[in-house]
Amino acid sequence: MPTMMTEGAVYFIAFQKKVIQLATFKEGMSKFSPTIYWLCAIGLSLLTAFVVRTAIQRGADKKFVLALGFIAVLLFGNSAFYLQNQLAQPITVPLAYDFYSGNETHDLNIHYVTNKSDHRAVQYLQAGEVTLFAHYYEQPAKDQPMFYYPADVTEQGRYQLMRSAYFIGNKDEMQKLIDSGAIYLVLDDGKKLSTTLQLDFERPADEVAYSFVSSSGSNNGIQTAKFRLMQDAVFDEVLIPEILQGSIEINEIDVNGKTLTTEDFPIAVKKDQLVSISLQSKEAALDLQKMVGISGPEGILPIWILRKAPFDIKNITEGSLPHD
Protein backbone atom coordinates (compact mmCIF):
# COMPACT_ATOMS: atom_id res chain seq x y z
CA MET A 1 0.00 0.00 0.00
CA PRO A 2 2.72 2.57 0.80
CA THR A 3 4.27 1.76 -2.60
CA MET A 4 1.01 2.52 -4.39
CA MET A 5 0.64 5.77 -2.46
CA THR A 6 4.17 6.73 -3.40
CA GLU A 7 3.45 6.04 -7.06
CA GLY A 8 0.37 8.28 -6.85
CA ALA A 9 2.41 11.05 -5.25
CA VAL A 10 5.05 10.76 -7.98
CA TYR A 11 2.38 11.03 -10.68
CA PHE A 12 0.94 14.09 -8.96
CA ILE A 13 4.33 15.80 -8.58
CA ALA A 14 5.04 15.24 -12.28
CA PHE A 15 1.71 16.80 -13.25
CA GLN A 16 2.24 19.67 -10.83
CA LYS A 17 5.58 20.51 -12.45
CA LYS A 18 3.93 20.55 -15.86
CA VAL A 19 1.22 22.92 -14.61
CA ILE A 20 3.75 25.25 -13.04
CA GLN A 21 5.56 25.40 -16.38
CA LEU A 22 2.31 26.22 -18.15
CA ALA A 23 1.22 28.78 -15.56
CA THR A 24 4.50 30.70 -15.68
CA PHE A 25 4.06 33.44 -18.27
CA LYS A 26 7.44 33.83 -19.91
CA GLU A 27 8.58 37.00 -21.66
CA GLY A 28 8.16 36.70 -25.41
CA MET A 29 5.54 33.96 -25.14
CA SER A 30 2.89 34.25 -27.83
CA LYS A 31 -0.72 34.81 -26.78
CA PHE A 32 -2.89 31.87 -27.76
CA SER A 33 -6.65 31.69 -27.95
CA PRO A 34 -8.36 30.83 -24.62
CA THR A 35 -9.69 27.73 -26.42
CA ILE A 36 -6.14 26.36 -26.69
CA TYR A 37 -5.52 26.75 -22.96
CA TRP A 38 -8.78 25.03 -22.07
CA LEU A 39 -8.19 22.19 -24.54
CA CYS A 40 -4.79 21.62 -22.90
CA ALA A 41 -6.40 21.70 -19.45
CA ILE A 42 -9.09 19.23 -20.51
CA GLY A 43 -6.52 16.93 -22.11
CA LEU A 44 -4.35 16.95 -18.98
CA SER A 45 -7.44 16.37 -16.83
CA LEU A 46 -8.37 13.31 -18.91
CA LEU A 47 -4.81 12.06 -18.57
CA THR A 48 -5.06 12.63 -14.81
CA ALA A 49 -8.28 10.59 -14.72
CA PHE A 50 -6.53 7.75 -16.55
CA VAL A 51 -3.59 7.84 -14.13
CA VAL A 52 -5.92 7.90 -11.11
CA ARG A 53 -7.90 4.94 -12.45
CA THR A 54 -4.69 3.00 -13.17
CA ALA A 55 -3.30 3.73 -9.69
CA ILE A 56 -6.54 2.55 -8.03
CA GLN A 57 -6.55 -0.65 -10.13
CA ARG A 58 -3.02 -1.36 -8.91
CA GLY A 59 -4.12 -1.09 -5.32
CA ALA A 60 -3.30 2.52 -4.38
CA ASP A 61 -5.29 4.10 -1.61
CA LYS A 62 -8.49 5.22 -3.35
CA LYS A 63 -9.20 8.33 -1.25
CA PHE A 64 -5.61 9.49 -1.42
CA VAL A 65 -5.32 9.10 -5.21
CA LEU A 66 -8.75 10.67 -5.84
CA ALA A 67 -7.75 13.64 -3.70
CA LEU A 68 -4.52 14.05 -5.65
CA GLY A 69 -6.40 13.79 -8.95
CA PHE A 70 -8.99 16.34 -7.85
CA ILE A 71 -6.26 18.80 -6.83
CA ALA A 72 -4.46 18.28 -10.16
CA VAL A 73 -7.66 18.95 -12.16
CA LEU A 74 -8.26 22.15 -10.19
CA LEU A 75 -4.68 23.15 -10.84
CA PHE A 76 -5.04 22.61 -14.59
CA GLY A 77 -8.29 24.60 -14.73
CA ASN A 78 -6.85 27.44 -12.67
CA SER A 79 -3.76 27.53 -14.91
CA ALA A 80 -5.89 27.77 -18.07
CA PHE A 81 -7.95 30.58 -16.55
CA TYR A 82 -4.77 32.38 -15.49
CA LEU A 83 -3.11 32.07 -18.90
CA GLN A 84 -6.12 33.25 -20.87
CA ASN A 85 -6.11 36.48 -18.83
CA GLN A 86 -2.45 37.28 -19.46
CA LEU A 87 -1.24 39.90 -21.94
CA ALA A 88 1.23 38.71 -24.57
CA GLN A 89 3.09 42.00 -24.03
CA PRO A 90 2.46 45.33 -22.25
CA ILE A 91 0.06 47.71 -23.97
CA THR A 92 0.18 51.50 -23.91
CA VAL A 93 -2.73 53.84 -23.29
CA PRO A 94 -3.29 56.36 -26.14
CA LEU A 95 -2.61 59.98 -25.11
CA ALA A 96 -4.39 63.08 -26.44
CA TYR A 97 -2.70 66.21 -25.15
CA ASP A 98 -2.73 69.96 -25.83
CA PHE A 99 0.28 71.96 -24.69
CA TYR A 100 0.23 75.50 -23.41
CA SER A 101 1.97 77.09 -26.38
CA GLY A 102 3.83 79.71 -24.36
CA ASN A 103 5.72 77.23 -22.20
CA GLU A 104 9.29 76.20 -22.95
CA THR A 105 9.31 72.86 -21.10
CA HIS A 106 6.55 70.27 -21.15
CA ASP A 107 5.80 67.01 -19.41
CA LEU A 108 3.95 63.86 -20.37
CA ASN A 109 2.57 61.11 -18.18
CA ILE A 110 2.09 57.98 -20.30
CA HIS A 111 0.26 54.97 -18.87
CA TYR A 112 0.90 51.38 -19.86
CA VAL A 113 -0.58 48.06 -18.69
CA THR A 114 1.53 45.03 -17.74
CA ASN A 115 0.95 41.60 -16.24
CA LYS A 116 1.61 41.50 -12.52
CA SER A 117 4.35 38.96 -13.16
CA ASP A 118 6.13 41.27 -15.62
CA HIS A 119 8.78 43.32 -13.77
CA ARG A 120 10.02 45.23 -16.79
CA ALA A 121 9.64 49.01 -16.77
CA VAL A 122 9.72 51.73 -19.42
CA GLN A 123 13.18 53.27 -19.63
CA TYR A 124 12.74 55.87 -22.34
CA LEU A 125 10.54 57.20 -25.13
CA GLN A 126 11.94 57.16 -28.65
CA ALA A 127 10.74 59.00 -31.75
CA GLY A 128 13.32 59.24 -34.50
CA GLU A 129 16.28 61.20 -33.15
CA VAL A 130 14.41 62.21 -29.97
CA THR A 131 14.98 60.20 -26.78
CA LEU A 132 13.28 61.18 -23.51
CA PHE A 133 14.19 59.16 -20.42
CA ALA A 134 11.45 58.13 -18.01
CA HIS A 135 11.39 59.60 -14.50
CA TYR A 136 10.08 57.64 -11.53
CA TYR A 137 9.54 58.54 -7.90
CA GLU A 138 11.47 55.38 -7.15
CA GLN A 139 13.63 53.80 -9.83
CA PRO A 140 12.73 50.13 -10.53
CA ALA A 141 15.30 47.88 -8.87
CA LYS A 142 16.85 44.80 -10.42
CA ASP A 143 16.18 41.26 -9.13
CA GLN A 144 13.00 42.17 -7.29
CA PRO A 145 11.54 39.60 -4.85
CA MET A 146 8.44 37.56 -5.66
CA PHE A 147 6.04 40.11 -4.19
CA TYR A 148 7.45 42.98 -6.25
CA TYR A 149 5.22 46.07 -6.24
CA PRO A 150 6.60 48.96 -8.33
CA ALA A 151 6.21 52.50 -7.06
CA ASP A 152 4.76 53.80 -10.34
CA VAL A 153 1.53 51.75 -10.20
CA THR A 154 -1.58 53.89 -10.60
CA GLU A 155 -4.20 51.11 -10.64
CA GLN A 156 -4.26 47.37 -10.23
CA GLY A 157 -6.58 44.63 -11.41
CA ARG A 158 -6.67 40.93 -10.70
CA TYR A 159 -3.98 40.05 -13.26
CA GLN A 160 -2.58 43.37 -14.50
CA LEU A 161 -1.16 46.66 -13.25
CA MET A 162 -1.50 50.06 -14.84
CA ARG A 163 1.83 51.87 -14.56
CA SER A 164 2.94 55.35 -15.58
CA ALA A 165 6.13 56.71 -17.08
CA TYR A 166 6.83 60.42 -16.71
CA PHE A 167 8.75 62.37 -19.37
CA ILE A 168 10.03 65.95 -19.57
CA GLY A 169 11.10 67.70 -22.76
CA ASN A 170 11.60 71.12 -24.24
CA LYS A 171 9.42 72.68 -26.90
CA ASP A 172 11.68 71.60 -29.76
CA GLU A 173 11.66 67.97 -28.60
CA MET A 174 7.88 67.97 -28.23
CA GLN A 175 7.47 69.43 -31.70
CA LYS A 176 9.58 66.58 -33.07
CA LEU A 177 7.32 64.11 -31.26
CA ILE A 178 4.32 65.80 -32.88
CA ASP A 179 5.92 65.50 -36.30
CA SER A 180 7.10 61.90 -35.79
CA GLY A 181 5.24 59.07 -37.49
CA ALA A 182 6.47 56.32 -35.13
CA ILE A 183 6.79 56.65 -31.36
CA TYR A 184 7.89 53.87 -29.02
CA LEU A 185 8.17 53.22 -25.33
CA VAL A 186 11.32 51.17 -24.75
CA LEU A 187 11.45 48.70 -21.85
CA ASP A 188 14.60 48.00 -19.83
CA ASP A 189 15.20 44.80 -21.83
CA GLY A 190 15.09 46.68 -25.14
CA LYS A 191 11.54 45.64 -26.09
CA LYS A 192 9.74 48.42 -28.00
CA LEU A 193 6.05 49.18 -27.47
CA SER A 194 4.34 51.19 -30.19
CA THR A 195 2.35 54.04 -28.68
CA THR A 196 -0.11 56.67 -29.86
CA LEU A 197 0.46 60.29 -28.86
CA GLN A 198 -1.83 62.95 -30.31
CA LEU A 199 -0.03 66.13 -29.29
CA ASP A 200 -0.79 69.70 -30.35
CA PHE A 201 0.71 73.13 -29.74
CA GLU A 202 -1.69 75.04 -31.94
CA ARG A 203 -4.62 76.98 -30.55
CA PRO A 204 -7.57 77.06 -32.98
CA ALA A 205 -8.38 80.68 -32.07
CA ASP A 206 -7.63 83.37 -29.53
CA GLU A 207 -9.55 83.17 -26.28
CA VAL A 208 -12.19 85.78 -25.54
CA ALA A 209 -11.61 87.80 -22.40
CA TYR A 210 -13.31 86.04 -19.50
CA SER A 211 -13.13 85.39 -15.78
CA PHE A 212 -13.53 81.77 -14.76
CA VAL A 213 -16.24 81.36 -12.10
CA SER A 214 -16.66 77.64 -11.34
CA SER A 215 -16.85 74.11 -12.70
CA SER A 216 -18.64 70.94 -11.65
CA GLY A 217 -19.04 67.34 -12.77
CA SER A 218 -21.18 64.28 -12.14
CA ASN A 219 -20.85 60.51 -12.35
CA ASN A 220 -23.03 60.35 -15.47
CA GLY A 221 -20.45 62.28 -17.53
CA ILE A 222 -21.98 65.75 -17.34
CA GLN A 223 -19.47 68.58 -16.85
CA THR A 224 -20.41 72.23 -16.43
CA ALA A 225 -18.18 75.31 -16.55
CA LYS A 226 -19.27 78.87 -15.75
CA PHE A 227 -17.60 82.07 -16.99
CA ARG A 228 -18.11 85.83 -16.70
CA LEU A 229 -17.30 87.57 -19.98
CA MET A 230 -15.02 90.60 -19.88
CA GLN A 231 -16.00 91.70 -23.41
CA ASP A 232 -18.87 91.52 -25.85
CA ALA A 233 -18.73 88.37 -27.97
CA VAL A 234 -20.67 86.29 -30.49
CA PHE A 235 -20.48 82.48 -30.54
CA ASP A 236 -21.51 80.56 -33.63
CA GLU A 237 -19.56 77.28 -33.60
CA VAL A 238 -18.80 74.30 -31.36
CA LEU A 239 -15.14 73.39 -31.10
CA ILE A 240 -14.48 69.68 -30.41
CA PRO A 241 -11.20 68.03 -31.57
CA GLU A 242 -11.52 65.19 -34.06
CA ILE A 243 -10.31 62.58 -31.56
CA LEU A 244 -13.24 63.46 -29.26
CA GLN A 245 -15.92 63.54 -31.94
CA GLY A 246 -18.75 61.27 -30.79
CA SER A 247 -17.55 61.08 -27.18
CA ILE A 248 -18.23 64.70 -26.14
CA GLU A 249 -21.29 66.81 -26.92
CA ILE A 250 -22.36 70.25 -25.74
CA ASN A 251 -25.80 69.94 -24.19
CA GLU A 252 -26.73 73.45 -23.09
CA ILE A 253 -25.41 77.01 -23.12
CA ASP A 254 -26.86 79.20 -20.38
CA VAL A 255 -26.57 83.00 -20.76
CA ASN A 256 -27.65 84.95 -17.67
CA GLY A 257 -30.21 82.28 -16.76
CA LYS A 258 -31.54 81.76 -20.29
CA THR A 259 -31.02 78.20 -21.54
CA LEU A 260 -29.94 77.86 -25.17
CA THR A 261 -28.56 75.10 -27.41
CA THR A 262 -26.29 75.04 -30.43
CA GLU A 263 -29.42 75.34 -32.58
CA ASP A 264 -29.67 78.93 -31.32
CA PHE A 265 -26.33 79.94 -32.92
CA PRO A 266 -25.21 82.66 -33.34
CA ILE A 267 -25.45 83.61 -29.65
CA ALA A 268 -24.57 87.19 -28.67
CA VAL A 269 -23.22 87.75 -25.17
CA LYS A 270 -22.57 91.12 -23.49
CA LYS A 271 -19.71 92.07 -21.19
CA ASP A 272 -20.28 91.00 -17.52
CA GLN A 273 -22.91 88.41 -18.46
CA LEU A 274 -22.57 84.88 -17.05
CA VAL A 275 -22.17 82.02 -19.52
CA SER A 276 -22.52 78.39 -18.44
CA ILE A 277 -21.60 75.52 -20.78
CA SER A 278 -22.80 71.97 -20.05
CA LEU A 279 -21.03 69.00 -21.68
CA GLN A 280 -22.01 65.35 -21.91
CA SER A 281 -19.02 63.02 -22.23
CA LYS A 282 -18.61 59.28 -22.66
CA GLU A 283 -15.72 57.19 -21.40
CA ALA A 284 -12.87 56.84 -23.87
CA ALA A 285 -9.90 54.49 -23.58
CA LEU A 286 -7.30 57.27 -23.64
CA ASP A 287 -5.58 59.71 -21.32
CA LEU A 288 -6.80 63.15 -22.11
CA GLN A 289 -5.96 66.84 -21.75
CA LYS A 290 -7.81 68.60 -24.53
CA MET A 291 -9.55 71.91 -25.02
CA VAL A 292 -13.16 72.10 -26.22
CA GLY A 293 -15.64 74.96 -26.17
CA ILE A 294 -17.63 77.42 -28.24
CA SER A 295 -16.08 79.95 -30.57
CA GLY A 296 -16.84 82.95 -32.74
CA PRO A 297 -15.16 85.94 -34.41
CA GLU A 298 -13.82 87.22 -31.08
CA GLY A 299 -12.29 83.88 -30.10
CA ILE A 300 -13.00 80.74 -28.11
CA LEU A 301 -14.54 80.23 -24.68
CA PRO A 302 -12.53 77.16 -23.62
CA ILE A 303 -13.15 74.18 -21.36
CA TRP A 304 -10.26 71.85 -20.55
CA ILE A 305 -11.09 68.16 -20.47
CA LEU A 306 -8.70 66.37 -18.09
CA ARG A 307 -9.34 62.65 -17.79
CA LYS A 308 -7.52 59.39 -17.22
CA ALA A 309 -8.43 56.33 -19.24
CA PRO A 310 -10.55 53.78 -17.35
CA PHE A 311 -8.62 50.63 -16.43
CA ASP A 312 -10.40 48.47 -19.00
CA ILE A 313 -7.96 46.12 -20.75
CA LYS A 314 -10.30 45.29 -23.65
CA ASN A 315 -11.11 48.92 -24.45
CA ILE A 316 -7.49 50.04 -24.15
CA THR A 317 -6.39 47.22 -26.45
CA GLU A 318 -9.06 48.07 -29.02
CA GLY A 319 -8.12 51.74 -28.82
CA SER A 320 -4.45 50.97 -29.39
CA LEU A 321 -4.73 48.37 -32.18
CA PRO A 322 -5.53 50.77 -35.07
CA HIS A 323 -2.29 52.62 -34.39
CA ASP A 324 0.10 49.68 -33.93
TAZIQUI-V801559 format. One record per residue. N is the residue number from 0. RES is the residue in one letter. SS is DSSP state (H for helix, E for strand, L for the rest). D_LAST is the distance of its C-alpha to the last C-alpha in Angstrom with 1 decimal. Layout:
BEGIN
{{N | RES | SS | D_LAST} {N | RES | SS | D_LAST}}
END
This chain:
BEGIN
{{0 | M | L | 60.2} {1 | P | H | 58.6} {2 | T | H | 57.4} {3 | M | H | 55.7} {4 | M | H | 54.0} {5 | T | H | 52.9} {6 | E | H | 51.4} {7 | G | H | 49.5} {8 | A | H | 48.2} {9 | V | H | 47.0} {10 | Y | H | 45.2} {11 | F | H | 43.5} {12 | I | H | 42.5} {13 | A | H | 41.0} {14 | F | H | 38.9} {15 | Q | H | 37.9} {16 | K | H | 36.6} {17 | K | H | 34.5} {18 | V | H | 33.0} {19 | I | H | 32.4} {20 | Q | H | 30.4} {21 | L | H | 28.4} {22 | A | H | 27.8} {23 | T | L | 26.7} {24 | F | L | 22.9} {25 | K | L | 22.4} {26 | E | L | 19.6} {27 | G | L | 17.5} {28 | M | L | 18.8} {29 | S | L | 16.8} {30 | K | L | 16.5} {31 | F | L | 19.1} {32 | S | L | 20.1} {33 | P | H | 22.7} {34 | T | H | 25.2} {35 | I | H | 25.2} {36 | Y | H | 26.0} {37 | W | H | 28.8} {38 | L | H | 30.2} {39 | C | H | 30.5} {40 | A | H | 32.2} {41 | I | H | 34.5} {42 | G | H | 35.4} {43 | L | H | 36.3} {44 | S | H | 38.2} {45 | L | H | 40.3} {46 | L | H | 40.9} {47 | T | H | 42.0} {48 | A | H | 44.3} {49 | F | H | 45.9} {50 | V | H | 46.4} {51 | V | H | 48.0} {52 | R | H | 50.3} {53 | T | H | 51.3} {54 | A | H | 52.1} {55 | I | H | 54.2} {56 | Q | H | 56.1} {57 | R | L | 56.9} {58 | G | L | 58.4} {59 | A | L | 55.8} {60 | D | L | 56.1} {61 | K | H | 54.6} {62 | K | H | 53.5} {63 | F | H | 52.0} {64 | V | H | 50.0} {65 | L | H | 48.9} {66 | A | H | 47.7} {67 | L | H | 45.7} {68 | G | H | 44.2} {69 | F | H | 43.3} {70 | I | H | 41.6} {71 | A | H | 39.6} {72 | V | H | 38.4} {73 | L | H | 37.3} {74 | L | H | 35.5} {75 | F | H | 33.7} {76 | G | H | 32.7} {77 | N | H | 31.5} {78 | S | H | 29.4} {79 | A | H | 27.7} {80 | F | H | 27.0} {81 | Y | H | 25.7} {82 | L | H | 23.4} {83 | Q | H | 21.9} {84 | N | L | 21.0} {85 | Q | L | 19.2} {86 | L | L | 15.5} {87 | A | L | 14.5} {88 | Q | L | 12.9} {89 | P | L | 12.7} {90 | I | E | 10.1} {91 | T | E | 10.2} {92 | V | L | 11.8} {93 | P | E | 10.8} {94 | L | E | 13.8} {95 | A | E | 16.0} {96 | Y | E | 18.9} {97 | D | E | 22.0} {98 | F | L | 24.1} {99 | Y | L | 27.9} {100 | S | L | 28.5} {101 | G | L | 31.7} {102 | N | L | 30.5} {103 | E | L | 30.1} {104 | T | E | 28.0} {105 | H | E | 25.1} {106 | D | E | 23.3} {107 | L | E | 20.0} {108 | N | E | 19.6} {109 | I | E | 16.1} {110 | H | E | 16.0} {111 | Y | E | 14.2} {112 | V | E | 15.3} {113 | T | E | 16.9} {114 | N | E | 19.5} {115 | K | L | 23.0} {116 | S | L | 23.8} {117 | D | L | 21.0} {118 | H | L | 22.9} {119 | R | L | 20.3} {120 | A | L | 19.6} {121 | V | E | 17.5} {122 | Q | E | 19.7} {123 | Y | E | 18.2} {124 | L | E | 15.6} {125 | Q | E | 15.0} {126 | A | E | 14.3} {127 | G | L | 16.3} {128 | E | L | 19.9} {129 | V | E | 19.4} {130 | T | E | 19.6} {131 | L | E | 20.4} {132 | F | E | 21.7} {133 | A | L | 21.3} {134 | H | E | 24.6} {135 | Y | L | 25.8} {136 | Y | L | 29.1} {137 | E | L | 29.6} {138 | Q | L | 27.9} {139 | P | L | 26.6} {140 | A | L | 29.4} {141 | K | L | 29.3} {142 | D | L | 30.7} {143 | Q | L | 30.5} {144 | P | L | 32.8} {145 | M | L | 31.9} {146 | F | L | 31.8} {147 | Y | L | 29.4} {148 | Y | L | 28.4} {149 | P | L | 26.4} {150 | A | L | 27.7} {151 | D | L | 24.4} {152 | V | E | 23.9} {153 | T | E | 23.8} {154 | E | E | 23.7} {155 | Q | E | 24.2} {156 | G | L | 24.0} {157 | R | L | 25.7} {158 | Y | L | 23.2} {159 | Q | E | 20.6} {160 | L | E | 20.9} {161 | M | E | 19.2} {162 | R | E | 19.6} {163 | S | E | 19.4} {164 | A | E | 19.2} {165 | Y | E | 21.4} {166 | F | E | 21.2} {167 | I | E | 23.9} {168 | G | E | 23.9} {169 | N | E | 26.2} {170 | K | H | 25.8} {171 | D | H | 25.1} {172 | E | H | 22.3} {173 | M | H | 20.7} {174 | Q | H | 21.2} {175 | K | H | 19.4} {176 | L | H | 16.4} {177 | I | H | 16.7} {178 | D | H | 17.0} {179 | S | L | 14.2} {180 | G | L | 11.3} {181 | A | L | 9.3} {182 | I | L | 10.0} {183 | Y | E | 10.1} {184 | L | E | 12.3} {185 | V | E | 14.6} {186 | L | E | 16.6} {187 | D | L | 20.3} {188 | D | L | 20.0} {189 | G | L | 17.6} {190 | K | L | 14.4} {191 | K | E | 11.4} {192 | L | E | 8.8} {193 | S | E | 5.9} {194 | T | L | 7.2} {195 | T | L | 8.1} {196 | L | E | 11.8} {197 | Q | E | 13.9} {198 | L | E | 17.1} {199 | D | E | 20.4} {200 | F | L | 23.8} {201 | E | L | 25.5} {202 | R | L | 27.9} {203 | P | L | 28.4} {204 | A | L | 32.2} {205 | D | L | 34.8} {206 | E | E | 35.7} {207 | V | L | 39.0} {208 | A | L | 41.5} {209 | Y | E | 41.4} {210 | S | E | 42.2} {211 | F | E | 39.8} {212 | V | E | 41.8} {213 | S | E | 39.7} {214 | S | E | 36.5} {215 | S | E | 36.0} {216 | G | E | 33.6} {217 | S | L | 33.8} {218 | N | L | 32.0} {219 | N | L | 31.5} {220 | G | L | 29.2} {221 | I | E | 32.0} {222 | Q | E | 32.1} {223 | T | E | 35.1} {224 | A | E | 36.0} {225 | K | E | 39.5} {226 | F | E | 40.6} {227 | R | E | 44.0} {228 | L | E | 44.0} {229 | M | L | 45.8} {230 | Q | L | 46.2} {231 | D | L | 46.6} {232 | A | E | 43.4} {233 | V | E | 42.2} {234 | F | E | 38.9} {235 | D | L | 37.7} {236 | E | E | 33.9} {237 | V | E | 31.2} {238 | L | E | 28.3} {239 | I | L | 25.0} {240 | P | L | 21.7} {241 | E | H | 19.4} {242 | I | H | 16.7} {243 | L | H | 19.7} {244 | Q | E | 21.3} {245 | G | L | 22.3} {246 | S | L | 22.1} {247 | I | E | 24.9} {248 | E | E | 28.3} {249 | I | E | 31.5} {250 | N | E | 34.3} {251 | E | E | 37.5} {252 | I | E | 38.9} {253 | D | E | 42.2} {254 | V | E | 44.7} {255 | N | L | 47.7} {256 | G | L | 47.7} {257 | K | E | 47.1} {258 | T | E | 44.0} {259 | L | E | 42.1} {260 | T | L | 38.9} {261 | T | H | 36.8} {262 | E | H | 39.1} {263 | D | H | 41.8} {264 | F | L | 40.2} {265 | P | L | 41.6} {266 | I | E | 42.7} {267 | A | E | 45.2} {268 | V | E | 45.5} {269 | K | L | 48.4} {270 | K | L | 48.5} {271 | D | L | 48.9} {272 | Q | L | 47.6} {273 | L | E | 45.1} {274 | V | E | 41.8} {275 | S | E | 39.7} {276 | I | E | 36.2} {277 | S | E | 34.8} {278 | L | E | 31.1} {279 | Q | E | 29.6} {280 | S | E | 26.1} {281 | K | L | 23.9} {282 | E | L | 21.5} {283 | A | L | 17.9} {284 | A | L | 15.2} {285 | L | E | 14.8} {286 | D | E | 17.1} {287 | L | E | 19.2} {288 | Q | E | 21.9} {289 | K | E | 22.6} {290 | M | E | 25.8} {291 | V | E | 27.2} {292 | G | E | 30.8} {293 | I | E | 33.4} {294 | S | E | 34.5} {295 | G | E | 37.3} {296 | P | L | 39.3} {297 | E | L | 40.1} {298 | G | E | 36.6} {299 | I | E | 34.2} {300 | L | E | 35.1} {301 | P | E | 32.0} {302 | I | E | 30.6} {303 | W | E | 27.9} {304 | I | E | 25.4} {305 | L | E | 24.6} {306 | R | E | 22.8} {307 | K | L | 20.8} {308 | A | L | 18.2} {309 | P | L | 20.1} {310 | F | L | 19.6} {311 | D | L | 18.3} {312 | I | H | 15.8} {313 | K | H | 15.3} {314 | N | H | 14.7} {315 | I | H | 12.4} {316 | T | H | 10.2} {317 | E | H | 10.5} {318 | G | H | 9.9} {319 | S | H | 6.6} {320 | L | H | 5.3} {321 | P | L | 5.9} {322 | H | L | 3.8} {323 | D | L | 0.0}}
END
